[in-house]
Amino acid sequence: MTSGNKTTDAALRQIFRTMDGNQAQEIREAYYKAVEGLMTLAEALEIADATQPESESAGTLLTEHFHAIEALDAMKRSRLGAVL
């Protein structure tokens, strides 16, 4: 973990310690729901692309799958997940 991550993690922990418990819980649930949704979306797009007939726009859904993976990767880089 870098010193920047340590600083961010400490700041986030402090924010969540002093935040209204309901608000903190709402953020926690929304974070996990977003990550779960992106995982489900990425998998569904990959499977749907694999079942598309060759004559249709092959790879179109796979491109969208990669966008979902990019969004998931961005969420994983967030320090929020590490703190929650």
N, C-alpha and C positions, 0 to 999 in steps of 0.2 A: 504494500500500500504506500502510495506517495505521501509526502507531507501535505500536498494540496488536498488529497482525499481525506487525510486525518483531520484537517482543518474544517473541511466541508461536513464530514461526519459529525464532528463535535458541535458545529453550528446547528445542524439539523436535529441532533439529539436534544440540544438546549431548547430549540424552538418547540419540539414535540413535548418536552417536559412541562413547558409553561403554557402550552396551547390548551384550549378547552378540550376535554376528553372526547366529547361527541364529534368535534371537528377533526381531531386526530384520527379517530376511528373511521370517519367518513373518507378521509384521505387514504388511509391504509386499505380500506375495502376497495376504493376506486382504483388504486394502484394495482392490486392483485387481480381485480376484474379486468383491467386493461391488458395486463400481461397474459392472462388466461385467454381473453378474447383474441388477442393477436396470435397466440399459439394455435388456437382453434381455426382461425381464419387462414393462416398459412398452410396448415395441414389440409383443410377443405379445398383450398385452391389448387394445391399440388395434386390431390386425388382427382379433382374435377378435370384438371388439364390432362391427366393421364388417360382419362376415359373419353376424351373428345375424339370424334371421328377425324381421320387424317385430312379429309377434305376441308374441314373447318379451319379457322385461324389457329393453327397449331402453335402453341407456345404463348398465346395471349394471356391465358389464365396463369401460366407459369411466371410470366413477367409480374403479374399482380402478386403472386406468391412471394417473389423476391422483394417486392415493396413491403409486404407485411413482415418479412424476415428483417429487413433494414430497420423498420420501426421497432421490432422486438429487440434488436441489437442496441438501438438507442436507449430503450428502457433499461436494458441490462447494464449499460454504461452509467446510468443515473445512480447517484449515491443514495437516493431515496430508498431503493430496494434493499441496500445493505443496512440501512438504519432501521427500516421497518421490521 
